[in-house]
Amino acid sequence: MSYRQNDGRAAASQLSWILRAMGIPVWHDVTDLPPGDTVRVIRNALVGGLSGAVLVVTDDLRNSPVVKNAEWPLIRELNTEGDFTLGILNAVKDARGDVYSAPDQLLRRSSDRILRRYRHHVKGLKQYRLIENLNETDKLAADMLRQRLHHLRDAIRDRGHVDIDLSTRADPSAEYADSADLTFRWNRSEARDPSAEAREQLRSSFYLAASALRDHTSAPLRFRGQTHLSFGLAIGASLSLGPTVQFLSEEGLWQVTRTGISRQPRLTDPQVDAQGGRGAVLIYIDLTGTESDAAYEALAQSGRWSEQLHIRRSVQEGRIAAEDGDALAHELADTIRAASGRNGNCEVHLLLRTPLPVAILLGTLLNTLTVVSYEWSQGAGGSPARYVPLFQLRPGERNVITATY
């Protein structure tokens, strides 16, 4: 991320998080610049295997010797290589003429003027605008993702799947850049709960990433890592169409098919706790084997629900086998859909206490439903733990995540 600190910091930070939320690792000086000579460290980073760069062009770029003398010449050279992707975010406000010629004017060095050797390097490149009434940062990030998938196509074909790492808790360092094809990161908070920024980043960006994945690969999407369960459910719901979804964990490889295989006896034991009210259906899926119902019971008592459904495993002992993931996800989805259907196809409020792979696989099967997903939240200041709503999901919409809370 190449930019001028004085007037480009906010734009660079915003775009960095959008790129991370689309699975692209970012080297950003705020998170990745170690102690030492700044110019030397930046140059080492640029020649250390970067797959692309974004130049954020602002009015004060003309006064940045680091960008003009250290970063831009190397970026320009790297851009001549076939697998390097260069994005230009043009945030110039005072263009004084052709706004798309402004970056070349701002990047011109004194020696270039004296020797009359400067050529127009940026004007011929695709530029994305960031001004008060036009914000194309999402479009830039989506195009960068498509280019990344294009460059990885041979590796993905040879491996047989897209390797995707998830985390809502990891630091946003570029050290993890080589760990997977795509590494999704969201703006973490110091608390255990997902930050409001992370929720909004998932809502505003992941549907674009899902679209790029559907358009550019038919290979299975193999996830790994750790996220909050509500994030996993939303990610799965965003991928209800497209390639096969898998998850690699200690238990093995989980996978969901479009049709599913029924199991007898059933893997789950749904129990209706209450019926007869008016409103949404409240469903609590607890597959952990240890009872922890207080937060669910508190929520059940706080509202008027047309039905309250508590789903446990039929056999509580032991871990869930990865090979049961497909049948389990379909069984849960069928139970949820039946509960909604019994109550006029009403909205489902869903609480999960499951392994992350179950949340992701289940999410892919929620088509035709409107679901509000909740996250368990540790109470602050001695208050009891509770479930709080994070996302409204409507599979079938262009952006499945239709609201955040």
ZAVEX-343297 format. One record per residue (C-alpha): residue number from 1; residue in one letter; z, y, x. Coordinates in steps of 0.05 Angstrom, whole numbers. Each point is the difference from the previous one (the first is absolute). Example, Ala and Ser with C-alpha at 12.3 -4.5 7.8 and 13.67 -1.06 7.14 Angstrom:
# ZAVEX-343297
<atom 1,a,<156,-90,246>>
<atom 2,s,<-13,69,27>>
***
This chain:
# ZAVEX-343297
<atom 1,m,<0,0,0>>
<atom 2,s,<-26,62,36>>
<atom 3,y,<23,67,-27>>
<atom 4,r,<30,69,15>>
<atom 5,q,<75,1,-10>>
<atom 6,n,<5,72,-24>>
<atom 7,d,<-41,-7,-64>>
<atom 8,g,<-22,-73,-2>>
<atom 9,r,<67,-37,1>>
<atom 10,a,<7,-8,-76>>
<atom 11,a,<-72,-24,-9>>
<atom 12,a,<6,-49,59>>
<atom 13,s,<65,-29,-27>>
<atom 14,q,<-27,-7,-70>>
<atom 15,l,<-63,-35,24>>
<atom 16,s,<39,-45,47>>
<atom 17,w,<40,-27,-57>>
<atom 18,i,<-61,-9,-45>>
<atom 19,l,<-34,-40,55>>
<atom 20,r,<62,-44,10>>
<atom 21,a,<4,-11,-75>>
<atom 22,m,<-71,-26,3>>
<atom 23,g,<15,-49,56>>
<atom 24,i,<-23,40,60>>
<atom 25,p,<49,8,58>>
<atom 26,v,<4,71,26>>
<atom 27,w,<17,29,69>>
<atom 28,h,<35,65,-18>>
<atom 29,d,<37,41,51>>
<atom 30,v,<58,10,-47>>
<atom 31,t,<14,-75,-1>>
<atom 32,d,<-33,-26,63>>
<atom 33,l,<3,52,56>>
<atom 34,p,<50,-24,53>>
<atom 35,p,<33,45,51>>
<atom 36,g,<-43,22,58>>
<atom 37,d,<-60,43,15>>
<atom 38,t,<-31,12,-69>>
<atom 39,v,<-72,5,22>>
<atom 40,r,<4,-62,44>>
<atom 41,v,<33,-41,-55>>
<atom 42,i,<-51,22,-52>>
<atom 43,r,<-57,-17,46>>
<atom 44,n,<30,-69,13>>
<atom 45,a,<5,-11,-75>>
<atom 46,l,<-72,20,-11>>
<atom 47,v,<-27,-49,52>>
<atom 48,g,<49,-55,-20>>
<atom 49,g,<-41,-34,-53>>
<atom 50,l,<-2,47,-60>>
<atom 51,s,<-50,-20,-54>>
<atom 52,g,<-8,70,-27>>
<atom 53,a,<25,71,-5>>
<atom 54,v,<7,56,-50>>
<atom 55,l,<-10,72,22>>
<atom 56,v,<37,49,-45>>
<atom 57,v,<-36,67,6>>
<atom 58,t,<41,61,-18>>
<atom 59,d,<-9,74,16>>
<atom 60,d,<48,0,59>>
<atom 61,l,<-35,-58,34>>
<atom 62,r,<-35,51,45>>
<atom 63,n,<68,11,34>>
<atom 64,s,<15,-73,15>>
<atom 65,p,<-15,-17,73>>
<atom 66,v,<26,-72,-12>>
<atom 67,v,<-51,-15,-54>>
<atom 68,k,<-58,39,32>>
<atom 69,n,<11,-23,72>>
<atom 70,a,<35,-68,-4>>
<atom 71,e,<-11,-33,-68>>
<atom 72,w,<-67,23,-26>>
<atom 73,p,<-43,-16,62>>
<atom 74,l,<26,-71,2>>
<atom 75,i,<-6,-10,-76>>
<atom 76,r,<-72,26,4>>
<atom 77,e,<-15,-50,55>>
<atom 78,l,<33,-58,-38>>
<atom 79,n,<-41,18,-62>>
<atom 80,t,<-63,-21,37>>
<atom 81,e,<26,-72,-2>>
<atom 82,g,<-22,-43,-58>>
<atom 83,d,<69,-23,-26>>
<atom 84,f,<34,68,3>>
<atom 85,t,<9,40,-64>>
<atom 86,l,<8,75,0>>
<atom 87,g,<24,38,-61>>
<atom 88,i,<-2,76,-6>>
<atom 89,l,<50,33,-47>>
<atom 90,n,<-24,72,-7>>
<atom 91,a,<58,44,-23>>
<atom 92,v,<-30,66,24>>
<atom 93,k,<16,57,-47>>
<atom 94,d,<-33,58,37>>
<atom 95,a,<-70,-28,15>>
<atom 96,r,<-36,67,7>>
<atom 97,g,<-66,-34,-16>>
<atom 98,d,<-19,-73,-5>>
<atom 99,v,<66,-38,-9>>
<atom 100,y,<-31,-63,30>>
<atom 101,s,<-19,37,64>>
<atom 102,a,<71,26,8>>
<atom 103,p,<28,-61,37>>
<atom 104,d,<-51,7,56>>
<atom 105,q,<17,74,7>>
<atom 106,l,<75,-14,2>>
<atom 107,l,<-7,-56,52>>
<atom 108,r,<-43,41,47>>
<atom 109,r,<34,12,68>>
<atom 110,s,<-6,61,44>>
<atom 111,s,<-37,-40,53>>
<atom 112,d,<-50,-23,-53>>
<atom 113,r,<-15,72,-19>>
<atom 114,i,<-8,21,72>>
<atom 115,l,<-45,-58,19>>
<atom 116,r,<-35,0,-69>>
<atom 117,r,<5,-76,-1>>
<atom 118,y,<34,-11,-67>>
<atom 119,r,<-37,-39,-53>>
<atom 120,h,<15,-9,-73>>
<atom 121,h,<37,-67,0>>
<atom 122,v,<36,5,-67>>
<atom 123,k,<-49,34,-46>>
<atom 124,g,<-43,-62,-5>>
<atom 125,l,<59,-45,-18>>
<atom 126,k,<27,-13,-69>>
<atom 127,q,<57,47,-15>>
<atom 128,y,<55,-4,-52>>
<atom 129,r,<31,63,-28>>
<atom 130,l,<72,19,-9>>
<atom 131,i,<10,67,-33>>
<atom 132,e,<39,26,-59>>
<atom 133,n,<-46,-26,-55>>
<atom 134,l,<-32,-59,37>>
<atom 135,n,<39,-57,33>>
<atom 136,e,<-44,-56,28>>
<atom 137,t,<54,-34,43>>
<atom 138,d,<0,-62,-45>>
<atom 139,k,<-75,-5,5>>
<atom 140,l,<3,6,76>>
<atom 141,a,<53,-54,5>>
<atom 142,a,<-39,-47,-47>>
<atom 143,d,<-63,9,42>>
<atom 144,m,<40,-13,64>>
<atom 145,l,<26,-65,-32>>
<atom 146,r,<-70,-22,-19>>
<atom 147,q,<-24,11,71>>
<atom 148,r,<60,-39,27>>
<atom 149,l,<-17,-59,-45>>
<atom 150,h,<-73,5,21>>
<atom 151,h,<18,-3,74>>
<atom 152,l,<48,-59,-12>>
<atom 153,r,<-50,-40,-42>>
<atom 154,d,<-17,-50,55>>
<atom 155,a,<72,-13,18>>
<atom 156,i,<18,-8,-73>>
<atom 157,r,<-57,-49,-11>>
<atom 158,d,<18,-41,61>>
<atom 159,r,<74,-2,-20>>
<atom 160,g,<-14,-14,-73>>
<atom 161,h,<48,52,-29>>
<atom 162,v,<21,73,3>>
<atom 163,d,<67,5,36>>
<atom 164,i,<44,53,-34>>
<atom 165,d,<70,21,21>>
<atom 166,l,<45,36,-50>>
<atom 167,s,<65,40,10>>
<atom 168,t,<38,52,-39>>
<atom 169,r,<54,2,53>>
<atom 170,a,<-34,1,68>>
<atom 171,d,<-7,63,42>>
<atom 172,p,<-71,30,-2>>
<atom 173,s,<-14,-12,73>>
<atom 174,a,<-69,-19,26>>
<atom 175,e,<32,-55,41>>
<atom 176,y,<-15,-49,-56>>
<atom 177,a,<-74,19,0>>
<atom 178,d,<-25,-67,27>>
<atom 179,s,<45,-43,-44>>
<atom 180,a,<-49,-9,-57>>
<atom 181,d,<-68,22,-27>>
<atom 182,l,<36,48,-48>>
<atom 183,t,<72,24,6>>
<atom 184,f,<26,34,-62>>
<atom 185,r,<58,49,11>>
<atom 186,w,<32,49,-48>>
<atom 187,n,<46,59,13>>
<atom 188,r,<67,-33,6>>
<atom 189,s,<67,32,-19>>
<atom 190,e,<67,-8,34>>
<atom 191,a,<27,-33,-62>>
<atom 192,r,<-16,-72,-21>>
<atom 193,d,<-40,24,-60>>
<atom 194,p,<-74,18,7>>
<atom 195,s,<-9,75,8>>
<atom 196,a,<-35,42,-53>>
<atom 197,e,<-54,15,53>>
<atom 198,a,<-12,-75,11>>
<atom 199,r,<-7,-13,-74>>
<atom 200,e,<-50,56,-8>>
<atom 201,q,<-39,-23,63>>
<atom 202,l,<-7,-70,-30>>
<atom 203,r,<-22,28,-67>>
<atom 204,s,<-51,49,27>>
<atom 205,s,<-29,-42,57>>
<atom 206,f,<4,-75,-11>>
<atom 207,y,<-52,-4,-55>>
<atom 208,l,<-49,30,49>>
<atom 209,a,<18,-52,52>>
<atom 210,a,<-6,-55,-53>>
<atom 211,s,<-70,26,-18>>
<atom 212,a,<-22,0,73>>
<atom 213,l,<25,-71,9>>
<atom 214,r,<-37,-24,-62>>
<atom 215,d,<-64,34,23>>
<atom 216,h,<1,-22,73>>
<atom 217,t,<26,-71,2>>
<atom 218,s,<4,-64,-39>>
<atom 219,a,<48,-31,49>>
<atom 220,p,<71,-16,-24>>
<atom 221,l,<50,56,9>>
<atom 222,r,<58,-30,39>>
<atom 223,f,<63,43,-3>>
<atom 224,r,<64,-4,41>>
<atom 225,g,<59,44,13>>
<atom 226,q,<54,31,-44>>
<atom 227,t,<-3,51,-56>>
<atom 228,h,<42,16,-60>>
<atom 229,l,<-15,-47,-58>>
<atom 230,s,<-27,55,-45>>
<atom 231,f,<-50,18,54>>
<atom 232,g,<-21,-73,6>>
<atom 233,l,<-11,-5,-75>>
<atom 234,a,<-41,64,-1>>
<atom 235,i,<-42,-22,60>>
<atom 236,g,<-14,-67,-34>>
<atom 237,a,<-18,34,-66>>
<atom 238,s,<-49,45,37>>
<atom 239,l,<-35,-62,26>>
<atom 240,s,<-7,-38,-66>>
<atom 241,l,<-75,3,12>>
<atom 242,g,<-34,-18,65>>
<atom 243,p,<16,-48,57>>
<atom 244,t,<53,-54,-1>>
<atom 245,v,<70,25,15>>
<atom 246,q,<45,-38,48>>
<atom 247,f,<67,11,33>>
<atom 248,l,<24,-31,65>>
<atom 249,s,<75,-10,6>>
<atom 250,e,<50,-46,33>>
<atom 251,e,<-9,-48,-58>>
<atom 252,g,<-75,-5,13>>
<atom 253,l,<-63,28,-32>>
<atom 254,w,<6,24,-72>>
<atom 255,q,<-63,8,-41>>
<atom 256,v,<-20,16,-71>>
<atom 257,t,<-62,-23,-36>>
<atom 258,r,<-32,31,-62>>
<atom 259,t,<12,-61,-43>>
<atom 260,g,<63,-31,27>>
<atom 261,i,<27,-71,-5>>
<atom 262,s,<53,-15,-52>>
<atom 263,r,<61,-39,23>>
<atom 264,q,<43,-49,-38>>
<atom 265,p,<58,6,-3>>
<atom 266,r,<0,75,-2>>
<atom 267,l,<22,39,62>>
<atom 268,t,<37,53,-41>>
<atom 269,d,<49,1,-57>>
<atom 270,p,<-9,63,-44>>
<atom 271,q,<60,18,-44>>
<atom 272,v,<-3,53,-55>>
<atom 273,d,<63,41,5>>
<atom 274,a,<-12,45,-60>>
<atom 275,q,<-53,14,-53>>
<atom 276,g,<-11,44,-60>>
<atom 277,g,<0,70,29>>
<atom 278,r,<-56,50,4>>
<atom 279,g,<-32,21,64>>
<atom 280,a,<-25,-33,64>>
<atom 281,v,<15,-70,24>>
<atom 282,l,<50,-5,58>>
<atom 283,i,<-12,-59,46>>
<atom 284,y,<44,-20,59>>
<atom 285,i,<-30,-51,48>>
<atom 286,d,<55,-28,45>>
<atom 287,l,<-25,-56,45>>
<atom 288,t,<51,7,57>>
<atom 289,g,<48,-54,-21>>
<atom 290,t,<62,44,3>>
<atom 291,e,<22,38,-62>>
<atom 292,s,<0,76,3>>
<atom 293,d,<-8,24,-71>>
<atom 294,a,<43,62,-4>>
<atom 295,a,<-56,51,12>>
<atom 296,y,<-45,-36,-49>>
<atom 297,e,<54,-3,-53>>
<atom 298,a,<16,74,9>>
<atom 299,l,<-73,17,-12>>
<atom 300,a,<-5,-47,-59>>
<atom 301,q,<58,36,-33>>
<atom 302,s,<-27,70,15>>
<atom 303,g,<-62,-2,-44>>
<atom 304,r,<-30,-28,-63>>
<atom 305,w,<-44,-59,18>>
<atom 306,s,<-42,-42,-47>>
<atom 307,e,<17,-60,42>>
<atom 308,q,<40,-16,63>>
<atom 309,l,<-24,-59,40>>
<atom 310,h,<35,-31,61>>
<atom 311,i,<-43,-47,42>>
<atom 312,r,<33,-46,52>>
<atom 313,r,<-25,-59,39>>
<atom 314,s,<6,-67,-33>>
<atom 315,v,<29,-28,64>>
<atom 316,q,<44,50,37>>
<atom 317,e,<11,-36,66>>
<atom 318,g,<-43,11,61>>
<atom 319,r,<-55,49,15>>
<atom 320,i,<-63,7,-40>>
<atom 321,a,<-56,-39,32>>
<atom 322,a,<-61,41,19>>
<atom 323,e,<-46,-52,-31>>
<atom 324,d,<33,13,-67>>
<atom 325,g,<-18,73,3>>
<atom 326,d,<-64,-5,-41>>
<atom 327,a,<31,-40,-57>>
<atom 328,l,<63,43,1>>
<atom 329,a,<-39,66,-4>>
<atom 330,h,<-42,-25,-58>>
<atom 331,e,<61,-27,-37>>
<atom 332,l,<36,67,7>>
<atom 333,a,<-62,39,-21>>
<atom 334,d,<-9,-44,-62>>
<atom 335,t,<74,9,-19>>
<atom 336,i,<-5,76,8>>
<atom 337,r,<-64,4,-40>>
<atom 338,a,<29,-43,-56>>
<atom 339,a,<62,43,-4>>
<atom 340,s,<-42,63,-6>>
<atom 341,g,<-44,-34,-52>>
<atom 342,r,<60,-20,-43>>
<atom 343,n,<18,74,-4>>
<atom 344,g,<-66,32,-18>>
<atom 345,n,<-28,0,71>>
<atom 346,c,<51,51,20>>
<atom 347,e,<16,27,68>>
<atom 348,v,<38,-45,48>>
<atom 349,h,<57,25,44>>
<atom 350,l,<3,-48,58>>
<atom 351,l,<58,-13,48>>
<atom 352,l,<-12,-46,59>>
<atom 353,r,<48,-38,44>>
<atom 354,t,<-50,-45,34>>
<atom 355,p,<-32,-13,68>>
<atom 356,l,<-52,53,17>>
<atom 357,p,<-59,-49,-3>>
<atom 358,v,<17,-15,-73>>
<atom 359,a,<-1,75,-17>>
<atom 360,i,<-68,9,31>>
<atom 361,l,<-31,-62,-30>>
<atom 362,l,<29,16,-69>>
<atom 363,g,<-28,70,4>>
<atom 364,t,<-71,-27,5>>
<atom 365,l,<9,-34,-68>>
<atom 366,l,<26,58,-43>>
<atom 367,n,<-68,20,-29>>
<atom 368,t,<2,24,-73>>
<atom 369,l,<74,19,6>>
<atom 370,t,<34,67,9>>
<atom 371,v,<59,-10,47>>
<atom 372,v,<55,45,25>>
<atom 373,s,<27,-30,65>>
<atom 374,y,<71,12,22>>
<atom 375,e,<35,-2,67>>
<atom 376,w,<72,-20,14>>
<atom 377,s,<39,60,26>>
<atom 378,q,<66,-2,36>>
<atom 379,g,<47,49,-35>>
<atom 380,a,<21,61,40>>
<atom 381,g,<72,23,9>>
<atom 382,g,<30,-64,-27>>
<atom 383,s,<-41,-1,-64>>
<atom 384,p,<-27,-68,-22>>
<atom 385,a,<-69,-25,19>>
<atom 386,r,<-54,10,-51>>
<atom 387,y,<-73,-11,-14>>
<atom 388,v,<-44,63,1>>
<atom 389,p,<-73,6,-23>>
<atom 390,l,<-51,15,54>>
<atom 391,f,<-70,-13,-26>>
<atom 392,q,<-39,-7,-64>>
<atom 393,l,<-56,-51,9>>
<atom 394,r,<-62,-8,-43>>
<atom 395,p,<-47,-51,30>>
<atom 396,g,<-71,15,-21>>
<atom 397,e,<5,74,14>>
<atom 398,r,<-37,28,60>>
<atom 399,n,<68,16,30>>
<atom 400,v,<48,-54,-24>>
<atom 401,i,<61,41,18>>
<atom 402,t,<-2,50,-57>>
<atom 403,a,<68,33,11>>
<atom 404,t,<59,5,48>>
<atom 405,y,<71,14,-19>>
***
